[in-house]
Amino acid sequence: MRELERFRAAVRSCAAGGTDAAAAAAVTRELADDGLATVVLVEGASDQSAVEALAALRNRDPAREGVCVVPIDGAMGVARFLRLFGMRGLAVNVRGLCDEAEEGHFRRGLEQAGLDRGLDRSAMESLGFYVCVTDLEDELIRALDVVGVERVLTAEEDLARFRVFQNQPAQRGRAVERQLRRFMGTTSGRKARYARKLVLALDPDRVPRRLDRLLVSV
């Protein structure tokens, strides 16, 4: 599949509804015919960066494999995307990744799409949908540990900024892991950049289980 960014834009426009939805749906179907096999629904750009970074680490080429990672800008609208890609829509394989706080939205979306009722986390995983604990950044920080994450910050010339951030009144007394998560979300684009950098810094046997199983399922 070649025009991934155009496809993502059309998908989001189609799911949003409104006057442009019909035209966006036509573009979505046209581009999907160019070899789309699987869609991976994630909440935001940082999750997309992490999934694509792990694919690169595993020497996989999602575009060539017909896989498109689609950030849906939050979990509340996941049901619309599931309908778009489900059997009554484009009828492609759909996988997903969400934070623990958004598990309910994904569960309800899957149930509304007709994929069984009363789904628990294990059943969601059997469908290819994985829940990060607490969120993906938290899982990556645990996998690398604080020393490993600070090593990445050093390589990105951000460690001094992080030390200043740690000394802010609101951050004093917080666990370093919480400080790291907050720091990565303080500047536009930083969260997505570090999602990629942290994944690429992982040892192959330290990849968070949910992220690993998601890629295996694709």
C-alpha positions as CSV (number, residue, x, y, z in Angstrom):
1,M,0.0,0.0,0.0
2,R,1.6,3.3,-1.1
3,E,-0.4,6.4,0.0
4,L,-0.6,5.7,3.7
5,E,-0.9,9.4,4.8
6,R,-3.6,10.1,2.3
7,F,-5.4,7.0,3.5
8,R,-5.2,7.9,7.1
9,A,-6.5,11.4,6.4
10,A,-9.4,10.0,4.4
11,V,-10.3,7.5,7.1
12,R,-10.4,10.1,9.8
13,S,-12.6,12.4,7.7
14,C,-14.9,9.5,6.9
15,A,-15.2,8.5,10.6
16,A,-15.9,12.1,11.6
17,G,-19.0,12.3,9.4
18,G,-20.2,15.6,8.0
19,T,-20.5,16.9,4.5
20,D,-17.1,15.5,3.4
21,A,-17.7,12.0,4.7
22,A,-19.1,10.5,1.4
23,A,-16.2,11.7,-0.6
24,A,-13.7,10.6,2.0
25,A,-15.3,7.1,2.0
26,A,-14.8,6.8,-1.7
27,V,-11.2,7.8,-1.3
28,T,-10.8,5.4,1.5
29,R,-12.1,2.5,-0.5
30,E,-10.1,3.4,-3.6
31,L,-6.8,3.5,-1.6
32,A,-7.7,0.3,0.4
33,D,-7.9,-1.5,-2.9
34,D,-4.2,-0.8,-3.3
35,G,-3.2,-3.8,-1.1
36,L,-4.6,-3.0,2.3
37,A,-4.7,-6.1,4.4
38,T,-4.7,-5.0,8.1
39,V,-5.5,-1.8,10.0
40,V,-4.0,-1.2,13.4
41,L,-6.1,1.3,15.5
42,V,-4.2,3.3,18.1
43,E,-5.1,6.3,20.1
44,G,-2.5,8.8,19.0
45,A,0.6,9.7,17.1
46,S,3.0,8.4,19.9
47,D,1.4,4.9,19.7
48,Q,1.8,5.0,15.9
49,S,5.4,5.9,16.3
50,A,6.0,3.0,18.7
51,V,4.3,0.4,16.6
52,E,6.2,1.5,13.5
53,A,9.5,1.6,15.3
54,L,9.1,-1.9,16.6
55,A,8.3,-3.0,13.0
56,A,11.5,-1.4,11.9
57,L,13.4,-3.1,14.7
58,R,12.0,-6.4,13.5
59,N,12.9,-5.7,9.9
60,R,9.3,-5.5,8.8
61,D,7.8,-3.1,6.3
62,P,4.2,-2.4,7.2
63,A,3.4,-0.6,3.9
64,R,4.7,-3.4,1.8
65,E,2.8,-5.9,3.9
66,G,-0.4,-3.9,3.5
67,V,-0.5,-2.8,7.1
68,C,-1.6,0.7,8.1
69,V,-1.4,2.1,11.6
70,V,-4.2,4.6,12.1
71,P,-4.2,7.0,15.0
72,I,-7.9,7.7,15.9
73,D,-7.3,10.8,18.1
74,G,-8.6,9.3,21.3
75,A,-10.6,6.2,22.1
76,M,-14.2,7.5,22.3
77,G,-14.8,7.2,18.5
78,V,-13.3,3.7,18.1
79,A,-16.7,2.2,17.3
80,R,-17.0,4.3,14.1
81,F,-13.6,3.1,12.9
82,L,-14.5,-0.5,13.7
83,R,-17.6,-0.2,11.6
84,L,-15.6,1.4,8.8
85,F,-13.2,-1.5,8.6
86,G,-15.5,-4.3,9.6
87,M,-17.4,-6.9,7.6
88,R,-20.0,-4.3,6.6
89,G,-17.3,-1.8,5.6
90,L,-13.9,-2.5,4.0
91,A,-13.8,-6.1,5.5
92,V,-10.1,-6.0,6.4
93,N,-8.3,-7.4,9.5
94,V,-8.4,-4.9,12.4
95,R,-6.1,-4.9,15.4
96,G,-5.8,-2.3,18.2
97,L,-3.8,-0.9,21.1
98,C,-5.1,1.4,23.9
99,D,-4.3,2.7,27.3
100,E,-5.8,1.1,30.4
101,A,-8.1,4.1,31.0
102,E,-9.6,3.7,27.6
103,E,-10.2,0.0,27.7
104,G,-13.9,0.4,28.2
105,H,-14.3,2.4,25.0
106,F,-12.5,-0.3,23.0
107,R,-14.5,-3.1,24.7
108,R,-17.8,-1.4,23.9
109,G,-16.7,-0.6,20.4
110,L,-15.8,-4.3,19.8
111,E,-19.1,-5.4,21.2
112,Q,-21.1,-2.9,19.1
113,A,-19.3,-4.2,16.1
114,G,-20.7,-7.6,16.8
115,L,-17.5,-9.2,18.1
116,D,-19.1,-11.0,21.0
117,R,-20.4,-9.7,24.3
118,G,-19.0,-9.4,27.8
119,L,-15.4,-9.2,26.6
120,D,-12.7,-9.3,29.2
121,R,-9.1,-8.4,28.5
122,S,-8.1,-11.9,27.5
123,A,-11.0,-12.1,25.0
124,M,-10.0,-8.7,23.6
125,E,-6.4,-10.0,23.1
126,S,-7.8,-13.0,21.2
127,L,-9.3,-10.6,18.8
128,G,-6.0,-8.7,18.4
129,F,-6.8,-5.8,20.8
130,Y,-4.3,-5.1,23.5
131,V,-4.5,-2.9,26.6
132,C,-1.3,-1.1,27.9
133,V,-0.8,-0.8,31.7
134,T,-1.0,2.0,32.6
135,D,-0.2,3.4,29.1
136,L,2.4,2.7,26.4
137,E,4.8,5.2,27.8
138,D,4.6,3.6,31.2
139,E,5.3,0.2,29.7
140,L,8.3,1.5,27.7
141,I,9.8,3.2,30.8
142,R,9.4,0.0,32.8
143,A,11.0,-2.1,30.0
144,L,14.0,0.2,29.8
145,D,14.1,1.3,33.5
146,V,15.1,4.8,34.5
147,V,18.7,4.4,33.7
148,G,17.9,3.3,30.2
149,V,15.5,6.1,29.6
150,E,17.9,8.7,30.9
151,R,20.5,7.2,28.5
152,V,18.1,8.0,25.6
153,L,17.5,11.5,27.0
154,T,21.2,12.0,27.0
155,A,21.5,10.9,23.4
156,E,18.7,13.3,22.4
157,E,20.4,16.1,24.4
158,D,17.4,16.4,26.7
159,L,18.8,15.2,30.0
160,A,19.7,18.7,31.2
161,R,16.1,19.9,30.4
162,F,14.8,16.9,32.3
163,R,16.9,17.8,35.3
164,V,15.4,21.4,35.3
165,F,11.9,19.9,34.9
166,Q,12.5,17.6,37.9
167,N,13.3,20.6,40.0
168,Q,10.0,22.3,39.3
169,P,7.8,22.6,42.5
170,A,5.0,20.4,41.0
171,Q,7.5,17.6,40.2
172,R,9.4,17.4,43.5
173,G,8.6,14.3,45.4
174,R,7.2,12.4,42.5
175,A,8.6,9.1,41.4
176,V,11.1,9.5,38.6
177,E,9.0,7.3,36.3
178,R,6.1,9.7,36.7
179,Q,8.4,12.7,36.0
180,L,9.6,11.0,32.8
181,R,6.1,10.4,31.6
182,R,5.1,14.0,32.3
183,F,8.3,15.4,30.7
184,M,7.6,13.5,27.5
185,G,4.2,15.1,27.1
186,T,5.2,18.7,27.8
187,T,6.2,19.8,24.3
188,S,4.4,19.2,21.0
189,G,5.9,16.2,19.2
190,R,8.1,15.1,22.1
191,K,5.9,12.2,23.1
192,A,5.8,10.7,19.6
193,R,9.6,11.2,19.2
194,Y,10.4,9.5,22.4
195,A,8.0,6.6,21.8
196,R,10.1,5.8,18.7
197,K,13.4,6.4,20.5
198,L,12.5,4.3,23.5
199,V,11.4,1.4,21.3
200,L,14.6,1.5,19.2
201,A,16.6,1.4,22.5
202,L,15.0,-1.8,23.7
203,D,16.8,-5.1,23.9
204,P,14.8,-7.6,21.8
205,D,13.8,-9.6,24.8
206,R,12.6,-6.5,26.7
207,V,9.8,-5.4,24.4
208,P,6.6,-4.8,26.3
209,R,4.4,-7.9,25.9
210,R,1.3,-6.0,24.6
211,L,3.3,-4.2,22.0
212,D,5.1,-7.3,21.0
213,R,1.9,-9.4,20.7
214,L,0.2,-6.7,18.7
215,L,2.9,-6.8,16.0
216,V,3.0,-10.6,16.0
217,S,-0.8,-10.6,15.4
218,V,-0.5,-8.4,12.3
